[in-house]
Amino acid sequence: MTNRLASSQSLYLRKHAENPIDWWYWCDEAIELARQEDKPIFLSVGYSSCHWCTVMEGEAFSDSEIAEYLNRQFVPIKVDREERPDIDSLYMQALQLMSGQGGWPLNLFLLPDSLVPFYGGTYFPAEPRYGRPSFLQVLTQLRDYYDNEKEKLDNISHDMLTALQQAAEIPPQLKAMGQSSLLDDGLLQRGLEASIRILEPEGAPCFPMMPYAQTALRGTRFELDKDFVAQPRCEQRGFDLVLGGILDQVAGGFHRYTVDATWTVPHFEKMLYDNGQILEYLSNLWCSGSQDAAIERAVHLTISWLKREMMAPEGYFYAAQDADNFSDPQEAEPEEGAFYVWSAAELHESLSDEEYQALEAAFYSSESGNFEGKIVLQRRHSGSLSAIAEQALQRLFSQRYGAEATPETPIAPARDNHEAKTRVWPGRIPPVTDTKGIVAWNSLVISGLARASVAFEMPDDLAMARRTADFILDHQWIEGRFYRLNYDGTPSVLAQSEDYALFVKALLDLVEAGAEDYLDAAINVQAEFDEHLWSDELGGYYNAAQDTRGGAIVRERSYTDNATPGANGVAVCNLVRLSLYSEELLYLQRAEAVLTAFLPILEKMPQACPSLFAGLDWFQNATLVRTTAAELEVLKRRYLPATVFKVVNQLPEGAVGLVCQGLSCLPPARDRSTLLEQLEQSQTRTGIG
């Protein structure tokens, strides 16, 4: 017997279709039912590759006694956070206000009339353990509280709604503290230093933190304080990624994070958004001068994984692969990481003595393993691997995927647990892949591929990026509106701010990589972004359009960065770049309006908004270079993060380039060395250090 989620397009929602819980999806009908029957709403938010979401689905949400009580006393609603990041963002903020922490699964109890939460948490066990009460105990206590403490609930509701509204508008007390100007050199310096500081080792767990790493890398252009030398910390973050167990050293693709402090044992899910950002970061790191063979290998491996396992036949990329997989079709529940690890006995059986010794010389390994008796491969050294070590890894690839598989052979995904268990696989049973396409995450991959195509001179990667961009341009609009998701060719859910901002960025990155024909598309998408999500009153972009179905109770303008960059920060970078490409000052004025709107955040919370500081860097140091096609081929492989290049047919006689800052240009550069000298000066003209 299935519930109404069985017909959902979302893999995450369908995973709950056989729960005895009478789940609703987020819709007006469910909310109206709660109001009519005077029942609190139990809102549960998660995503398909979330490990603890999977655990709770198999425990508490599959328990018949819990389900019977929940169905009778509450209206249960499930939300896929990847479908509705606006709903997730608002209620995650509410949980953080309540408890000081957050995470997924995100479980909240809402008052039906106002949809304001009055209690929340993350994982609730079916039985009391880990120092937590059972989920049924939580449910019974909260229903009693709802029935008998109406006055307290009203006070909680009022205070929470006020707090959420203030957070959405930036609290007045924070605004009053602002003293800086957008042209204050010290403001940008503090932001760069905050991002550099985030890259300092702080123990477990270890996340890539790509928005911070990208902004920290911008700091390599400046003479900062000796405690904030950016290049070595940025290089170390790159080596942590490409040498660590967070990279699938056999088949490519980065896992979401590691549970330890040494970047060894990952939490094994692979998210598209991480991989797109890491590709771009490693490519920028390479262009900044950190040209180690281990970086190049990781980039090539990851692009192979994207083509082999994550690209739909239509040209877009799938969202994620689970952390868990079945080792045997008869297993009731999948096992975390089984697809990716080996026992010492398996390695001895699969490899010749020479291959085993080469693998042992290149990777940390021991007979006892480093993850529950198994081995996660982590490299000992940077640089190239020996031919024998690479041969050993190819044997492990064949063991995992089947003897006939190659890194270039496309592999059809397992779309759900049933398919994973019933299809005949030539190697191990793979993790389930969430096959929905998300515009924002696809855009991150387009940017990563575009930059890699330049850094490593790989035109095929640019062609792959173009194919994905073309798919989005051709398939994600319905009746003139941009849509966020694609389910097997069907667009769904109106685009949100991160979709607009990151897709405009992706289109501009294609232009920068040499695909100039995407500039008009970027201008058109930006115009739609401005029309539907711009706040005339407050400045900046709302997370979702006003006419989004089932909108959140408060319209947020997200300015913080998390695993992905904040939309408003990305938008500032885009607007400055568009002003340079088009020489239209209205874009620059709008960029200034966004930065002004969030100036109190830049001043008082620099650790929260690295992408806004990237935008501030563009605003203060934006440089336009008019040059020849031949010079551009050399210049675009350098790391010049606040520069736009335009190929022109005519330059002053004898000049190879013209460097312009705002409304003025430097004297024509007559040779490449002069051009580079002018570029370096223009890129650092804020006077930091």
Residue, then its C-alpha position, 0 to 999 in steps of 0.5 A: m500500500t502506497n501513499r500519495l507520494a508514490s506519484s511524485q516526480s521527486l526521488y526523495l519523496r517517492k522513497h517515502a511512498e511506502n511509509p504507513i504515514d499519510w504524507w502530503y507534499w507541500c500544497d495549499e490543500a494540505i495546509e487547508l486540511a490542517r486548518q479545518e481539523d485544527k491539527p499542527i503540521f509536521l513538516s519534514v525536509g530532506y533530500s535523496s542522498c541524505h544518509w540520516c534522512t534515509v535512516m529516519e525513513g527506515e526507522a521512525f517513518s516506517d513504524s506503524e505505531i508512530a504512523e498511526y499517531l502521526n496520521r491521527q494527530f498531525v498533518p504530515i508534509k514532506v518537502d524535497r529541499e532540492e525542489r524548494p530551497d526557499i522553503d528549506s532555507l526559511y525553516m532551516q533558519a527557524l530551526q537555527l534560531m530555536s536550537g542554534q544548529g541545523g541539518w537534515p533531515l529538517n523536522l519542524f512542527l508548524l502552527p496551521d494558521s500561520l505556518v510558523p514553527f513552534y518546535g523542531g529538530t533533525y533526526f528523531p530515533a524510533e526508540p530512545r537512544y543517543g540521548r534523544p527521546s523517541f519520535l513517538q514521545v516527541l509527538t505525544q508531548l507536542r500534541d499535548y502542548y498544542d492542545n493546552e498551551k495556546e497562549k504560549l504558542d501564540n507568543i512563540s509564533h509572534d516572536m518567531l515570525t518577527a525574528l524571521q522577518q527581521a532576518a529577511e530585512i537585515p535587523p535595524q541594529l545591524k544596519a545602525m552599526g554600519q560605517s564603511s563605504l563600498l570603496d573602503d579598501g579595508l572592507l575588501q581586505r577583511g572579507l578576503e582574510a575571513s575566507i582565508r581563515i575559513l581554510e585553516p584546519e579545524g578538525a572533523p568533519c572536513f567540507p570542501m567549502m568552495p565559495y570560501a576557497q574561491t574568494a580566498l584565491r582572489g586574495t593571492r593577488f594582494e599583499l595581505d598581512k603575513d597571517f593571511v598569505a593566501q596562496p599556500r592555504c589555497e594550494q593546501r585546500g586543493f591538495d587536500l581535495v585531490l590527494g584525499g579520500i574525498l576524491d574517488q581515486v579510482a573513478g573520479g568525482f568528489h564526495r560531499y565531505t570527510v568525517d575525519a580531520t585528515w580528509t580520509v574517510p568520506h561521507f560517500e554521497k557525491m553531489l553535482y554542486d560540489n563537483g562543478q565548484i571543485l572543477e572550477y576551483l582546481s582550474n583557477l588554482w592551476c591558472s594561478g601557478s599551482q600546476d601539479a600533476a595530481i590536480e590535473r589527474a583529479v580534474h580529468l577523472t572527475i570529468s570522466w565520471l560526469k560524462r560516464e555516470m552523471m550526464a543524461p542522454e539529453g545533455y543535462f547532469y543528474a543531481a546526486q549519487d547516494a552514499d549507500n548501496f547494496s552489496d547483495p540484492q537480498e539485503a534489506e537495507p543498503e550499506e554506506g560506502a560499500f561501492y567505493v572501498w576494498s578489504a585488504a583481501e580483495l586487493h590482494e586477490s584483484l592485483s598482482d604482487e607488483e601492482y599491490q606494491a605499487l598501490e601501497a607505495a602510492f596510497y595509504s593502506s593497511e591490512s586492518g583498513n581505515f574504514e570499518g575494516k575496509i580501505v579508502l584510498q588516499r594518496r601519499h604524495s602529490g605529483s604523477l602516479s607510476a604506470i603500475a599504480e595506474q594499472a592497479l587502479q584500472r583493475l579496481f575500476s574493472q572490478r567495481y564496474g565490470a570487466e568490459a567497462t572503461p572510464e569512457t563507457p556511459i553507465a545507465p543509472a540505478r534510479d531507485n532501490h528496486e532497480a538497483k537490486t533487480r538489474v543485473w550489474p556486471g560489477r558491484i551494485p551501484p548507489v542510486t542516482d537522483t536523476k533530476g536536473i537542477v538548473a543551479w547545479n548544472s550551471l556550476v558544472i558548466s562553469g567548471l567545464a568552461r574553466a577547465s577547458v581553458a586551463f587544461e586546453m581541452p576543447d571537448d570540455l567546452a563542447m560538453a558545457r555548451r551542450t548543457a547550456d543549450f539544453i537549459l536554454d531550449h527546455q527550461w522555459i514554459e510560457g516565458r518563465f524559467y523553471r528550476l528542475n527537469y524530470d526526464g524532459t519535463p520542466s518543474v518548479l519556477a526558477q529561484s534566485e540561485d538558478y538565475a544567478l548561477f546560470v547567468k554566471a555559467l553563460l558568462d563563463l562560456v563567453e570567457a572561454g571563447a563561446e561569445d555567442y552566449l552573451d545575448a542569452a546571459i543578458n536575456v536571463q538577467a533581464e528575467f531575473d531582474e523582472h521577477l526577483w528584484s526587490d525595489e524596496l530593499g535591494g537585492y534579489y528574493n529567493a523566489a518569485q512572488d507567484t511561486r506556488g505554495g510560497a514561504i511565509v517570509r520572502e528571503r533574500s539570501y546573502t550567506d554562502n553554504a555548500t553553494p555560493g549565495a545568489n546575491g553575491v553571484a548576482v553582483c559579480n554577474l552584473v559587473r561583468l555584464s556592465l563590462y561586456s555591454e558597456e551599459l552602466l545600469y548593470l553597475q548601478r544595480a550591482e552597487a545597489v545589491l552591495t549597499a543593501f547588504l553592506p551591514i552584513l559585509e561589515k559585521m559578518p564577513q565570514a558569512c558571505p564570501s560571494l558578496f566579497a567576490g562581488l565587492d572585488w569585482f566592483q572595486n577592481a573591475t578591468l576590461v581588456r580590449t585585445t587581439a584574438a592571439e593575445l587572448e589565447v595567452l591571457k585567458r589561461r592566467y588567473l585574472p579574477a576581476t577581468v573581462f576580455k573583449v576581442v576587437n578588430q582595431l586597436p591604436e597603432g602598434a598596440v596589443g591591448l587596451v586596459c580600461q578601469g571603469l570609465s577611463c583607460l590606461p595608455p595603449a600597451r605596445d607589448r605583452s609585458t606592458l599589458l601584463e604589468q598594466l593588468e596586474q596594477s589594475q587588478t590590485r588598485t584598491g590598495i590593500g596591504 
